[in-house]
């Protein structure tokens, strides 16, 4: 039970860090990668939790 909870908390922390990094990305870099700011939550979720 605690292992599952710890795993979920770690993934949530990774999601939050990934989302923060995406939001901190300069707009021109995001445009070069064809990322729209509205897509950042989906990109972070896929990176952490999978497809």
N, C-alpha and C positions, 0 to 999 in steps of 0.2 A: 504494500500500500504506500509506504513512504517513498519507495523507489519510483513509483509511478508519479507521485506528486512532485518529487524532486525533478524528474525528467520534464514534466510539464512546465514547471517554473523556469528551468534552464532554457527550454525552447522559447518560452515567452520573453525571457531576457534577451536571447539571441535575436528574436523578431524585433524587439524594441531597438536594439543596437543597430540592426540592419536598416530599419526604417529611418532612424536618425541619420545614418551615414548617407542614405539615398537623398534625404531632404537637405543635407548639407552640401550635396554635389552642386558645383556651379551649373547654371542653366545651359551654358554652351556645351559642356561635356554631356549632360543629359540629352540634349538635342542630337549630338553626334552619335550617341548610343540609341537614339530613337526611343527614349523614355519620356513619357509625359508625367508630370507630377501626380496626376490622378491615378497613374498606374503603380506608384510606389508601394502602397499597401499590398497589392497583389503580388508584386515582384518579391517583396520581403517575405510574404507568407509562403510563396512557392520555394524560395531559397531555404527557408527553415523547415517547413512542414512537408515539402514535396508537392508534386502535382495533384 
